[in-house]
Amino acid sequence: MTDLAPRIWNRLQATDREWLQLLARQAGPLARVALVGGAVRDALLEQTPQDLDVVAEGTDIQALARASALPFLYHPAFQNATVTLPDGRGADLVQARRETYPVAGHNPVPHSGTLEDDLRRRDFAVNALALLIGPGGEVTLLDDLKGLSDLEARMLRPLHPRSFHEDASRLIRGARLAARLGFKAHPELLRQVPGALAVADQTPRLWAELRLLLSEVRPGAAARTLEGWGAGELLPGVEWLEQLDAAQDAGQPVSPQLYAAAALHTSPDPERLAERLGLGDRPAALLARALSGTYFPDGTPERVLRGLLRPDAPVPLTGRDVLALGVPPGRAVGEALDYLTQLRRGGQISSRADEQTALQKYLGAERPE
């Protein structure tokens, strides 16, 4: 593994290497500083890490964050700091610890621990790799939990038998990773899915992770992964989400709100789902507009969603169509369109041909006073 450590180090941005070296020097001769988790994993996958998670053992985190001369926010409950890097990214500076879960799904209770303890508390073996950084710039890869073999197999393996029961949000993070990186589930992961579902309602972090899933590059793929693992009940509308993935692949911009609106459309209780995911009112409002009879131009979120959920819905006539029939620009155009909207809402017209006929009658002798 000696040849892998420099490879990981060289995948980091130069400014990130400088910051990490500074931390290692400032931590003191008896301390250990390590880059852990997704940054190490991504570097081994030949990607440039963006999210830095640093664990320090044997030093004061607040003092170490202050010594880096960068803005930071200290979290005393867990003795962690969020450092703002020069380019605006946030990096986590974490006190090495172990954790216990007195109540499944609730926040863990932290205890002082070693770097190895900190790695064992993580979700998957591929996220428990660590790059130890020496004060002189030397780097060493730590792989006590066999994350390298899982990474080579592109496998997600929970680190202990009660992992998902203690924190069911790990199930969602796993699906996000699997879809994003093309990983598969270890049999132990699949064995733990029922335990995660049993405590889902009492795990607020699970619903926060589902909201993050809707911001993935391809949320439909992540949702389909969840369904394949036996957890499709957590996020409805997989077919719609996959179709939005396809639209995005074809070049159509698709926002997380659009994905959320599609999920709400399929949910038996959309208000409860929106509340659990913390979506606010905008996805539901977008869904209502898409299902209305109002005209929206091509490429707008409303038109994209309408084409997905109501592919047979007619395209309403527009002001341009009214003008083409000789109506002068101005108030009369709006009145004609309002008339068509009322007919549409009352179910009296259901096709573009119906609208054209109704409009001609409206503009002719049968136009109501």
C-alpha positions in Angstrom: 0.0 0.0 0.0 3.0 2.3 0.1 2.6 3.1 -3.6 -1.1 3.9 -3.2 -0.5 6.6 -0.5 1.4 9.0 -2.9 -1.2 8.3 -5.6 -4.0 9.5 -3.3 -1.9 12.5 -2.1 -1.2 13.6 -5.7 -4.9 13.5 -6.6 -5.6 16.2 -4.1 -5.6 19.9 -5.1 -2.3 21.6 -4.3 -4.1 24.0 -1.9 -5.7 21.1 -0.1 -2.3 19.4 0.3 -0.9 22.6 1.8 -3.7 22.8 4.3 -3.4 19.2 5.4 0.4 19.5 5.8 -0.2 22.6 8.0 -2.6 20.7 10.2 -0.2 17.8 10.6 2.6 20.2 11.6 0.4 22.2 14.0 -1.1 19.2 15.7 2.0 18.3 17.7 4.5 15.5 17.8 2.2 13.1 19.6 -0.9 13.7 17.5 -2.1 11.9 14.4 -3.9 13.7 11.5 -5.6 11.7 8.7 -7.7 12.4 5.6 -10.5 9.8 5.8 -13.7 8.6 4.1 -14.9 9.7 0.7 -11.9 11.8 -0.2 -9.6 8.8 0.0 -12.1 6.6 -1.8 -12.6 9.1 -4.6 -8.8 9.6 -5.1 -8.4 5.8 -5.5 -11.1 6.0 -8.1 -9.0 8.5 -10.0 -11.2 11.4 -9.1 -10.1 14.7 -7.6 -11.6 14.8 -4.0 -13.8 17.8 -3.3 -15.2 17.0 0.2 -12.5 16.8 2.8 -13.1 14.9 6.1 -10.1 15.1 8.4 -9.7 13.2 11.7 -7.2 14.3 14.4 -6.2 12.3 17.4 -4.3 13.6 20.4 -4.8 17.3 19.8 -7.4 20.1 20.5 -9.6 20.5 17.5 -10.6 24.1 18.2 -7.0 25.2 18.6 -6.0 23.2 15.5 -8.8 24.9 13.4 -7.7 28.3 14.7 -4.0 27.6 13.8 -5.0 27.0 10.2 -5.9 30.7 10.0 -9.1 29.9 8.0 -12.7 30.8 9.0 -14.3 27.9 11.0 -17.3 27.1 13.0 -16.7 25.0 16.1 -19.3 22.3 17.3 -18.5 21.7 21.0 -20.9 18.7 21.4 -18.9 16.6 19.1 -15.6 18.6 19.3 -15.7 19.1 15.5 -15.1 22.1 13.4 -16.3 23.1 9.9 -13.5 25.0 8.2 -14.1 27.2 5.2 -11.3 26.6 2.6 -10.0 29.5 0.4 -12.2 28.5 -2.5 -15.4 28.4 -0.3 -15.7 24.7 0.2 -16.4 23.4 3.7 -14.1 20.8 5.2 -14.8 18.8 8.4 -12.1 18.7 11.1 -13.2 15.9 13.5 -11.9 14.8 16.9 -11.2 11.0 16.8 -14.0 9.3 18.6 -16.2 6.2 19.0 -20.0 6.4 19.2 -22.8 4.5 20.9 -26.5 4.6 20.0 -28.7 4.4 23.1 -31.8 4.9 20.9 -31.8 3.6 17.3 -32.2 6.4 14.8 -31.4 9.1 17.3 -28.1 11.1 17.4 -25.2 9.0 18.7 -23.3 9.7 22.0 -19.7 10.5 21.3 -16.8 9.1 23.4 -13.1 9.9 23.1 -11.3 7.4 20.9 -8.4 6.7 18.5 -8.2 7.1 14.8 -8.9 3.4 14.4 -12.1 3.8 16.6 -13.2 6.6 14.3 -12.8 4.5 11.2 -14.8 1.7 12.8 -17.8 4.0 13.5 -18.3 4.8 9.8 -20.9 3.4 7.4 -19.1 1.3 4.8 -15.6 -0.2 4.5 -14.9 1.8 1.4 -15.4 4.9 3.5 -13.1 3.7 6.3 -9.9 4.2 4.5 -7.5 6.8 5.9 -4.5 8.6 4.6 -2.2 9.3 7.6 -0.3 12.6 7.1 3.0 13.0 8.9 4.4 16.4 10.1 7.2 16.1 7.6 4.8 15.5 4.7 5.1 11.7 4.6 1.8 9.8 3.9 0.6 6.3 4.8 -2.5 4.5 3.8 -4.4 2.7 6.6 -6.8 -0.1 5.7 -7.6 -2.0 8.8 -11.2 -2.8 7.7 -10.4 -4.2 4.2 -11.9 -1.3 2.4 -9.4 -1.6 -0.5 -10.7 -5.1 -1.4 -14.3 -3.8 -1.4 -13.3 -0.8 -3.5 -11.7 -3.2 -6.1 -14.9 -5.3 -6.1 -17.0 -2.1 -6.2 -18.9 -3.4 -3.2 -20.6 -1.6 -0.3 -20.3 -3.5 3.0 -21.6 -2.2 6.3 -19.0 -2.3 9.1 -21.0 -4.1 11.7 -24.2 -6.2 12.0 -26.4 -3.4 13.6 -25.1 -0.6 11.4 -28.4 0.1 9.6 -30.5 -0.5 12.7 -28.5 2.2 14.6 -28.6 4.7 11.7 -31.0 3.9 8.9 -29.8 6.9 6.9 -26.8 4.7 6.0 -29.2 2.7 3.7 -29.9 5.9 1.7 -26.3 7.0 1.6 -25.5 3.5 0.2 -28.0 3.8 -2.6 -26.7 7.3 -3.5 -23.1 5.9 -3.6 -24.1 2.8 -5.5 -25.9 4.8 -8.2 -23.2 7.4 -8.5 -20.2 5.1 -8.6 -21.7 1.9 -10.0 -21.2 -0.1 -6.8 -23.2 -3.2 -5.8 -24.5 -4.3 -2.4 -22.7 -6.8 -0.2 -25.0 -9.6 1.1 -24.6 -8.1 4.6 -26.0 -4.8 3.3 -29.1 -6.6 1.9 -29.5 -8.5 5.2 -29.7 -5.2 7.1 -32.4 -3.5 4.9 -35.4 -4.7 6.9 -33.7 -3.4 10.1 -33.4 0.0 8.5 -37.0 0.1 7.4 -38.1 -0.9 10.9 -36.6 2.3 12.4 -37.0 4.6 9.3 -39.9 6.6 11.0 -37.7 7.4 14.0 -34.6 8.3 12.0 -34.8 12.0 10.9 -31.4 11.7 9.1 -32.9 9.1 6.8 -35.4 11.7 5.4 -32.7 14.3 5.1 -30.6 11.8 3.1 -33.6 11.1 0.8 -33.8 14.9 0.1 -30.1 14.8 -0.8 -30.9 11.9 -3.1 -33.1 14.1 -5.1 -30.1 16.4 -5.7 -27.9 13.5 -7.1 -26.9 13.6 -10.7 -29.3 10.8 -11.5 -31.9 10.5 -8.7 -33.9 8.0 -10.6 -31.0 5.6 -10.7 -30.5 6.0 -6.9 -34.3 5.4 -6.3 -34.2 2.3 -8.5 -31.3 1.0 -6.4 -33.3 1.5 -3.3 -36.2 -0.5 -4.9 -33.8 -3.3 -5.9 -32.6 -3.5 -2.3 -36.2 -3.9 -1.1 -36.6 -0.3 0.2 -38.7 1.2 -2.7 -41.4 2.2 -0.3 -39.3 5.0 1.0 -39.4 7.0 -2.2 -42.4 6.5 -4.6 -42.5 7.3 -8.3 -39.3 5.4 -9.4 -40.5 5.2 -13.0 -41.1 9.0 -13.2 -37.7 9.7 -11.7 -36.0 7.4 -14.2 -37.8 9.2 -17.1 -36.5 12.5 -15.7 -33.0 11.0 -15.6 -33.4 10.2 -19.3 -34.6 13.7 -20.0 -31.6 15.1 -18.2 -29.3 12.8 -20.1 -30.8 14.1 -23.3 -29.9 17.7 -22.3 -33.1 18.9 -20.6 -32.2 20.7 -17.3 -34.1 19.0 -14.4 -34.0 20.5 -11.0 -34.3 18.7 -7.6 -37.7 20.4 -7.2 -38.9 18.8 -10.4 -37.8 15.4 -9.2 -39.5 16.1 -5.8 -42.7 17.1 -7.6 -42.7 13.8 -9.5 -42.3 11.8 -6.3 -45.2 13.7 -4.7 -47.4 12.9 -7.6 -47.2 9.1 -6.9 -47.2 9.3 -3.1 -50.5 8.2 -1.3 -49.9 11.0 1.2 -47.9 13.8 -0.6 -48.3 16.3 2.2 -46.7 14.0 4.7 -43.9 13.0 2.3 -43.2 16.7 1.6 -43.1 17.4 5.4 -40.8 14.4 6.1 -38.4 15.4 3.3 -38.5 19.1 4.3 -39.3 20.1 0.8 -41.3 23.2 1.5 -44.2 24.3 -0.7 -42.5 24.8 -4.0 -42.5 21.2 -5.4 -46.2 20.8 -4.6 -46.9 24.2 -6.3 -44.9 23.1 -9.3 -46.9 19.8 -9.5 -50.2 21.7 -9.3 -49.2 24.0 -12.1 -48.1 21.1 -14.2 -51.4 19.3 -13.8 -53.5 22.5 -14.5 -54.7 23.6 -17.9 -52.5 26.6 -18.0 -50.2 27.0 -20.9 -46.4 26.8 -20.3 -43.8 27.1 -23.0 -41.6 24.2 -24.1 -38.6 23.5 -21.8 -40.2 25.0 -18.6 -40.4 22.7 -15.6 -44.2 22.7 -15.7 -44.2 21.6 -19.4 -41.6 18.9 -18.7 -43.5 17.5 -15.8 -46.8 17.7 -17.6 -45.4 15.8 -20.5 -44.2 13.1 -18.1 -47.3 12.8 -16.0 -50.0 13.6 -18.6 -48.5 12.8 -22.0 -51.9 12.9 -23.7 -52.8 16.3 -22.3 -53.5 18.7 -25.1 -51.4 21.8 -25.5 -53.7 24.8 -24.7 -54.2 27.5 -27.3 -52.1 30.6 -26.7 -52.5 34.3 -27.3 -50.7 33.8 -30.6 -53.5 31.5 -31.7 -56.1 34.0 -30.7 -54.3 36.8 -32.6 -54.2 34.5 -35.7 -58.0 34.5 -35.8 -58.0 38.2 -36.2 -58.5 39.4 -32.6 -56.7 42.7 -32.1 -53.9 42.8 -29.4 -55.1 43.8 -26.0 -57.8 43.0 -23.5 -59.9 40.9 -25.9 -57.1 38.3 -26.2 -57.0 37.8 -22.4 -60.7 37.5 -22.2 -60.7 34.8 -24.9 -58.1 32.8 -23.1 -59.9 33.2 -19.8 -63.1 31.8 -21.5 -61.1 28.7 -22.7 -59.6 28.2 -19.3 -63.1 28.1 -17.7 -64.3 25.5 -20.3 -61.2 23.5 -19.7 -61.7 23.4 -15.9 -65.4 22.5 -16.4 -64.4 19.5 -18.5 -66.2 20.9 -21.6 -63.2 20.7 -23.8 -60.5 18.0 -23.8 -58.5 18.5 -27.0 -56.8 21.2 -29.0 -59.5 20.7 -31.7 -62.2 21.3 -29.0 -60.4 24.5 -28.0 -60.3 25.8 -31.6 -64.0 25.1 -32.1 -64.9 26.7 -28.8 -62.8 29.7 -29.6 -64.3 30.2 -33.0 -67.8 30.1 -31.5 -66.8 32.5 -28.8 -65.5 34.9 -31.4 -68.5 34.4 -33.6 -72.2 35.0 -33.3 -72.5 32.6 -30.3 -70.1 34.6 -28.2 -71.7 35.2 -24.8 -72.4 38.7 -23.6 
